Amino acid sequence: MTNSDFLAEVYGSLEIGTHGWVCSFRANPSDTQPSVWTGRAYKGLPAQATLIDRAGDDNTYFCTSILGATEDGEIVRRK
């Protein structure tokens, strides 16, 4: 199973205006800069699937929630 296959199972069919969230980096998660945790919206698009599948040697994290944009269109994940 690829990373994108896994995310397709977790997120299912993402409606317009919704997304998942992923983060991947090669640094040690215990000893890294906060900026590597920024992550990005994941909509399951072919280019995104290819990118996440190529991150096999990275530490990859995902949020199990399906997220939507705020009222002003901002796409973020908050604590």
Buried (B, 14 or more C-beta within 10 A) or exposed (E): EEBBEBBBEBBEEBEEEBBBBBBBBEEEEEEEEEEBEEBBBBBBEEEBBEBBBEBEEBBBEBBEEBBEEEEEEEEEBEE
